[in-house]
Amino acid sequence: MSTSTEATLQDQVASLLDGLEQHDVYSNDYFKFLQDTSWNSQTYDFHRANFFHRTEGTVKGIAHVCAQAAAHDDRDTLTLFSFILNEETGSGEAAKCHEILMENAHNLHGEVEFGLSPLRVKEARHSNLVIDETFKYRERTRELVGGSYHRMLGVAMALESHADTMLQICRTAFRNSNTGLPESEFVDKVEIYFNVHVGDEGVEERHAADAKRCVENNCRTEADVAEIAYGARETLNIQLEMWNAMYKAVTS
């Protein structure tokens, strides 16, 4: 590949990454609702069910990236996403798996603040509170990661980049609605789920940077860039549709 071609591809990748950062998903109305409006028992129950089903696919998606990276002899992507997978699954400690932290945090908050019964993450898919757009989000992202290798990398990058903003906003919503737990207990048992992602160590920022690095490493042709762009944009688009539908549901 000539130097001029490499420079052109680098420009295309840089333009893609810059454009994705301006996507409407980052300023959607549901995020604004979470920051500005206090939950009641109905809106919190609705949020928990949809958030659980949405996020239950995280580890499955990362594991798929690892498997495909190994199959494609992409050592850098395998190394970086294996580390992400290790963190998501508690670094060898089952009690620290992020899914368990998520379930415990949401259920404790729901019980203390709103008197809600607990909900298991794996049972959320059967809840009548989960809207069609959340199911469509899961189905569409499954379709996308099952496509070409580069399309899958675009999906992974989009999800990792989106996670930092999403979790910071959700943490703010939990902080705003905490009235029943002492500060120390709230931090240790509820906020811990968010802090392992967006605390001082900036874990999600690192995950996003690693995913972008994997994308940059794999952009060798314009077709590669196009497939990555398609996967990333489609992922953010379907996520935006879900957030918009959730906003409509809690405000109608």
Salt bridges, closest charged atoms under 4 A:
GLU21 OE2 - LYS212 NZ 3.12
ASP29 OD1 - LYS32 NZ 3.90
ASP45 OD1 - ARG48 NH2 2.99
GLU56 OE2 - LYS60 NZ 2.59
GLU56 OE2 - ARG125 NH2 3.34
GLU56 OE1 - ARG138 NH1 2.83
GLU87 OE2 - ARG206 NH2 2.65
GLU87 OE1 - HIS207 NE2 2.55
GLU88 OE1 - HIS98 ND1 3.30
GLU88 OE2 - HIS197 NE2 3.91
GLU93 OE2 - LYS96 NZ 3.52
GLU99 OE2 - LYS122 NZ 2.43
GLU103 OE2 - ARG120 NE 3.10
GLU139 OE1 - ARG142 NH2 3.09
GLU143 OE1 - ARG140 NH1 3.09
GLU160 OE1 - HIS207 ND1 3.60
GLU185 OE2 - LYS189 NZ 3.43
GLU191 OE1 - ARG175 NE 2.85
GLU204 OE2 - HIS197 NE2 3.96
GLU204 OE1 - HIS207 ND1 3.76
ASP224 OD1 - HIS150 NE2 3.39
GLU227 OE2 - ARG151 NH2 2.99
GLU234 OE1 - ARG140 NH2 2.84
